[in-house]
């Protein structure tokens, strides 16, 4: 998962600020850019499925260190 998909990431906050400032522009151009930025902010359905199915696994390093302890 990249930082851009985290809800409070600086990139997301910057995009939200850009989107909010463009709302004031109005007109067709502002609406098109607003729609494009909204699509960038919103994670794709594929990314949402991957996040929901995520199962943390032990790292290779932790597995190796456990076998050394035995």
N, C-alpha and C positions, 0 to 999 in steps of 0.2 A: 504494500500500500504506500503510495507516495504522499508527500506532505500536502500536496494540493487538495487531497480529498478529506483531510482532517477538518472538522467543523471550525475550529478556532485558529487555523493556520494563518500566518501573515499573508500568504498569497491569496487565500480566500477573502480575508478582510480587505485587501487591496482591491480585489475584483468587485466586492460588494460596494466599496466606496466609489469606484469608477462607475458602476451601474447606477448608483443613487445620484451621482452628479450628472449623468447623462439624461436622467429622467427630466431634469429641468430644461434641457435643450429643446425637447418637444419635436414635433414634426416626424416625418417618415424616417429620416436618418437616425434620430435618437431612438426610435422604436426598434429599428433593425439592430442597432448596436446593443441595445438593452437585451434583446432576445438572444443575441449571440453570446453576450457575457453570462446570461442566466444559464445557457446550455453548458458553458465552461464550468460554472460553479457547481451545477448539479451532477453528482456522480451517475455514471451510466447504470443501466439495469444489470449489465454483466458484472460491474464492479460491486454493486450491492449484493448480488448473489454470492460472489467470491467472499465478501466480508462476512456474510451470514454463515457460510459454510466453513469459515476458518477454524481450524483446530490446532492449537499450539503443540509443537513437538519438542522434545529435548534436543538440544544442539549436539552436533558430533563431538564437540569438546567436552560437554558434560557427560556424555556416554563413555568417552575414553577415560575421563578422570574417575568415573565410578568403577570401571574395570581395573584400574590401577590400584584402587583402594582395597580390593579383595585379596 
